[in-house]
Amino acid sequence: MDGDRNGERLLGLPSPLRRHGRTYTTNGDLLSIPGHIASIEYGADGQTKRSDYANGVYTTFTYSPTRR
């Protein structure tokens, strides 16, 4: 999805989001948001594998190979 939302550019393109501490991979995938998301880990296929949150909680993700 490309476009603007509340004046912010999406997909990790040069935008005000970068100036607010959010970090992205070179592919434009979100890596962290200070105070909210400590880190996000992606698999080789680009799917989210794990999200670590600022409060110490984490979520792991698994995906069915037949439902992609």
OpenMM code with the backbone's topology and positions (N, CA, C; nanometers):
from openmm import Vec3, app, unit

residues = "MET ASP GLY ASP ARG ASN GLY GLU ARG LEU LEU GLY LEU PRO SER PRO LEU ARG ARG HIS GLY ARG THR TYR THR THR ASN GLY ASP LEU LEU SER ILE PRO GLY HIS ILE ALA SER ILE GLU TYR GLY ALA ASP GLY GLN THR LYS ARG SER ASP TYR ALA ASN GLY VAL TYR THR THR PHE THR TYR SER PRO THR ARG ARG".split()
positions = [
    Vec3(0.0850, -0.1166, 0.0000),
    Vec3(0.0000, 0.0000, 0.0000),
    Vec3(0.0893, 0.1223, 0.0000),
    Vec3(0.0783, 0.2035, -0.0995),
    Vec3(0.1583, 0.3237, -0.1104),
    Vec3(0.0659, 0.4432, -0.0967),
    Vec3(0.1121, 0.5467, -0.0326),
    Vec3(0.0297, 0.6656, -0.0219),
    Vec3(0.0536, 0.7405, 0.1059),
    Vec3(-0.0349, 0.8322, 0.1337),
    Vec3(-0.0258, 0.9156, 0.2526),
    Vec3(-0.1337, 0.8778, 0.3527),
    Vec3(-0.1006, 0.8873, 0.4790),
    Vec3(-0.1983, 0.8713, 0.5849),
    Vec3(-0.1643, 0.9766, 0.6883),
    Vec3(-0.2520, 1.0702, 0.7082),
    Vec3(-0.2272, 1.1810, 0.8007),
    Vec3(-0.0980, 1.2538, 0.7665),
    Vec3(-0.0703, 1.2668, 0.6382),
    Vec3(0.0483, 1.3389, 0.5945),
    Vec3(0.1783, 1.2631, 0.6083),
    Vec3(0.1740, 1.1357, 0.6413),
    Vec3(0.2954, 1.0561, 0.6586),
    Vec3(0.3109, 0.9624, 0.5393),
    Vec3(0.4304, 0.9537, 0.4831),
    Vec3(0.4561, 0.8607, 0.3736),
    Vec3(0.4642, 0.7198, 0.4300),
    Vec3(0.4187, 0.6223, 0.3536),
    Vec3(0.4192, 0.4831, 0.3974),
    Vec3(0.5307, 0.4054, 0.3292),
    Vec3(0.5490, 0.2804, 0.3690),
    Vec3(0.6447, 0.1864, 0.3110),
    Vec3(0.7903, 0.2238, 0.3330),
    Vec3(0.8234, 0.2952, 0.4383),
    Vec3(0.9623, 0.3255, 0.4686),
    Vec3(1.0252, 0.4230, 0.3726),
    Vec3(0.9477, 0.4903, 0.2918),
    Vec3(1.0024, 0.5916, 0.2031),
    Vec3(1.0447, 0.7106, 0.2875),
    Vec3(1.1311, 0.7973, 0.2373),
    Vec3(1.1697, 0.9140, 0.3157),
    Vec3(1.0444, 0.9840, 0.3685),
    Vec3(1.0377, 1.0000, 0.4986),
    Vec3(0.9154, 1.0520, 0.5574),
    Vec3(0.9414, 1.1074, 0.6970),
    Vec3(0.8459, 1.1775, 0.7511),
    Vec3(0.8578, 1.2253, 0.8888),
    Vec3(0.8681, 1.1120, 0.9903),
    Vec3(0.8206, 0.9906, 0.9554),
    Vec3(0.8263, 0.8785, 1.0493),
    Vec3(0.9696, 0.8493, 1.0930),
    Vec3(1.0636, 0.8636, 1.0030),
    Vec3(1.2037, 0.8375, 1.0365),
    Vec3(1.2560, 0.9377, 1.1380),
    Vec3(1.2065, 1.0545, 1.1354),
    Vec3(1.2526, 1.1563, 1.2291),
    Vec3(1.1951, 1.1389, 1.3680),
    Vec3(1.0999, 1.0512, 1.3822),
    Vec3(1.0394, 1.0270, 1.5133),
    Vec3(1.0951, 0.9003, 1.5778),
    Vec3(1.2102, 0.8551, 1.5332),
    Vec3(1.2784, 0.7435, 1.5976),
    Vec3(1.2457, 0.6062, 1.5422),
    Vec3(1.1506, 0.5955, 1.4533),
    Vec3(1.1205, 0.4646, 1.3957),
    Vec3(1.2356, 0.4222, 1.3059),
    Vec3(1.2671, 0.2929, 1.3098),
    Vec3(1.3732, 0.2423, 1.2238),
    Vec3(1.3179, 0.1352, 1.1311),
    Vec3(1.3788, 0.1251, 1.0132),
    Vec3(1.3337, 0.0340, 0.9090),
    Vec3(1.4523, -0.0427, 0.8524),
    Vec3(1.4239, -0.1579, 0.7927),
    Vec3(1.5264, -0.2296, 0.7179),
    Vec3(1.5465, -0.1582, 0.5852),
    Vec3(1.6459, -0.2008, 0.5090),
    Vec3(1.6675, -0.1408, 0.3778),
    Vec3(1.5521, -0.1730, 0.2826),
    Vec3(1.4732, -0.2753, 0.3137),
    Vec3(1.3551, -0.3102, 0.2330),
    Vec3(1.2316, -0.2309, 0.2737),
    Vec3(1.2427, -0.1496, 0.3796),
    Vec3(1.1292, -0.0712, 0.4255),
    Vec3(1.0444, -0.1388, 0.5312),
    Vec3(1.0901, -0.2543, 0.5822),
    Vec3(1.0165, -0.3223, 0.6889),
    Vec3(1.0460, -0.2551, 0.8225),
    Vec3(0.9446, -0.2391, 0.9029),
    Vec3(0.9599, -0.1764, 1.0334),
    Vec3(1.0465, -0.2621, 1.1248),
    Vec3(1.1421, -0.1987, 1.1945),
    Vec3(1.2265, -0.2688, 1.2924),
    Vec3(1.1942, -0.2309, 1.4352),
    Vec3(1.1645, -0.1035, 1.4608),
    Vec3(1.1351, -0.0633, 1.5986),
    Vec3(1.0634, 0.0705, 1.6034),
    Vec3(0.9910, 0.0882, 1.7141),
    Vec3(0.9286, 0.2155, 1.7491),
    Vec3(0.9605, 0.2383, 1.8965),
    Vec3(1.0486, 0.3327, 1.9275),
    Vec3(1.0876, 0.3545, 2.0670),
    Vec3(0.9675, 0.3710, 2.1596),
    Vec3(0.9738, 0.2999, 2.2709),
    Vec3(0.8674, 0.3064, 2.3692),
    Vec3(0.7512, 0.2126, 2.3423),
    Vec3(0.7503, 0.1479, 2.2262),
    Vec3(0.6407, 0.0578, 2.1908),
    Vec3(0.6910, -0.0778, 2.1431),
    Vec3(0.7670, -0.0788, 2.0343),
    Vec3(0.8198, -0.2028, 1.9785),
    Vec3(0.9718, -0.1966, 1.9846),
    Vec3(1.0309, -0.2887, 2.0627),
    Vec3(1.1765, -0.2897, 2.0791),
    Vec3(1.2447, -0.3456, 1.9547),
    Vec3(1.1868, -0.4514, 1.8960),
    Vec3(1.2452, -0.5088, 1.7748),
    Vec3(1.1447, -0.5992, 1.7055),
    Vec3(1.1650, -0.6161, 1.5760),
    Vec3(1.0858, -0.7088, 1.4956),
    Vec3(1.1839, -0.7916, 1.4139),
    Vec3(1.1645, -0.9224, 1.4161),
    Vec3(1.2500, -1.0134, 1.3397),
    Vec3(1.1696, -1.0713, 1.2237),
    Vec3(1.2301, -1.0720, 1.1055),
    Vec3(1.1650, -1.1232, 0.9854),
    Vec3(1.2367, -1.2473, 0.9354),
    Vec3(1.1625, -1.3395, 0.8768),
    Vec3(1.2204, -1.4568, 0.8139),
    Vec3(1.2682, -1.4236, 0.6736),
    Vec3(1.3363, -1.5185, 0.6112),
    Vec3(1.3876, -1.4991, 0.4756),
    Vec3(1.2759, -1.4705, 0.3759),
    Vec3(1.1544, -1.5193, 0.4068),
    Vec3(1.0403, -1.4980, 0.3175),
    Vec3(0.9698, -1.3646, 0.3419),
    Vec3(1.0203, -1.2863, 0.4377),
    Vec3(0.9625, -1.1557, 0.4655),
    Vec3(0.8519, -1.1553, 0.5694),
    Vec3(0.8111, -1.2732, 0.6144),
    Vec3(0.7072, -1.2807, 0.7175),
    Vec3(0.7666, -1.2465, 0.8543),
    Vec3(0.6858, -1.1845, 0.9381),
    Vec3(0.7286, -1.1533, 1.0745),
    Vec3(0.7464, -1.2826, 1.1530),
    Vec3(0.8634, -1.2990, 1.2173),
    Vec3(0.8893, -1.4164, 1.3001),
    Vec3(0.8678, -1.3869, 1.4479),
    Vec3(0.9075, -1.2663, 1.4905),
    Vec3(0.8978, -1.2331, 1.6326),
    Vec3(0.8928, -1.0819, 1.6489),
    Vec3(0.8109, -1.0375, 1.7433),
    Vec3(0.8054, -0.8962, 1.7815),
    Vec3(0.8306, -0.8874, 1.9314),
    Vec3(0.9263, -0.8049, 1.9692),
    Vec3(0.9562, -0.7789, 2.1100),
    Vec3(0.9069, -0.6388, 2.1427),
    Vec3(0.8280, -0.6275, 2.2478),
    Vec3(0.7683, -0.5003, 2.2841),
    Vec3(0.8460, -0.4345, 2.3983),
    Vec3(0.8301, -0.3047, 2.4126),
    Vec3(0.9060, -0.2267, 2.5100),
    Vec3(0.8799, -0.2710, 2.6539),
    Vec3(0.7649, -0.3310, 2.6812),
    Vec3(0.7328, -0.3742, 2.8174),
    Vec3(0.7864, -0.5130, 2.8501),
    Vec3(0.8656, -0.5714, 2.7599),
    Vec3(0.9259, -0.7023, 2.7842),
    Vec3(0.8462, -0.8191, 2.7288),
    Vec3(0.7245, -0.7968, 2.6862),
    Vec3(0.6418, -0.9019, 2.6274),
    Vec3(0.6876, -0.9248, 2.4833),
    Vec3(0.6770, -1.0475, 2.4356),
    Vec3(0.7094, -1.0752, 2.2965),
    Vec3(0.6042, -1.1662, 2.2370),
    Vec3(0.5956, -1.1643, 2.1058),
    Vec3(0.5046, -1.2504, 2.0313),
    Vec3(0.5851, -1.3210, 1.9232),
    Vec3(0.5640, -1.4521, 1.9106),
    Vec3(0.6259, -1.5261, 1.8011),
    Vec3(0.5160, -1.5644, 1.7022),
    Vec3(0.5528, -1.5720, 1.5764),
    Vec3(0.4569, -1.5995, 1.4717),
    Vec3(0.4979, -1.7243, 1.3952),
    Vec3(0.4022, -1.8072, 1.3627),
    Vec3(0.4242, -1.9216, 1.2737),
    Vec3(0.3183, -1.9162, 1.1647),
    Vec3(0.3525, -1.9689, 1.0505),
    Vec3(0.2638, -1.9623, 0.9356),
    Vec3(0.2524, -2.0987, 0.8710),
    Vec3(0.1355, -2.1314, 0.8231),
    Vec3(0.1138, -2.2550, 0.7515),
    Vec3(0.1639, -2.2424, 0.6083),
    Vec3(0.2522, -2.3318, 0.5651),
    Vec3(0.3035, -2.3229, 0.4283),
    Vec3(0.1935, -2.3415, 0.3231),
    Vec3(0.0849, -2.4058, 0.3587),
    Vec3(-0.0242, -2.4293, 0.2625),
    Vec3(-0.1190, -2.3103, 0.2498),
    Vec3(-0.1058, -2.2097, 0.3368),
    Vec3(-0.1980, -2.0948, 0.3343),
    Vec3(-0.1314, -1.9668, 0.2896),
    Vec3(-0.0249, -1.9741, 0.2183),
    Vec3(0.0458, -1.8530, 0.1736),
    Vec3(-0.0039, -1.8040, 0.0433),
] * unit.nanometer
topology = app.Topology()
chain = topology.addChain("A")
for resn in residues:
    res = topology.addResidue(resn, chain)
    for name in ("N", "CA", "C"):
        topology.addAtom(name, app.Element.getBySymbol(name[0]), res)
